[in-house]
């Protein structure tokens, strides 16, 4: 299967998605010094309303965490997240 990508960026942050017909992952990085509330257009990665994403990896000042946690549900083609300063997240779509 062909993997495709969808990218978004702003001042001090970047996000991108990698997806195919079976899987979708979103990476979000906040390189700034403030908490960001982001509205990610995950519809560009073919995520549909009602799809759920779990956090599978996170980094911060203290290191990293690979503990998986359920995160958010897609609404109106978007995923809303808050991300702390100097943090990165990897979110993966949960296949039902």
Secondary structure, DSSP 4 states (H G I P E B T S, - for coil): ---EEEEEEETTEEEEEEE-SS-EEEEEEE-SSS-EEEEE-GGGGT--TT-EEEEEEEEETTEEE---EEEEE-BTTBEEEEE-TTEEEEEEEEP-
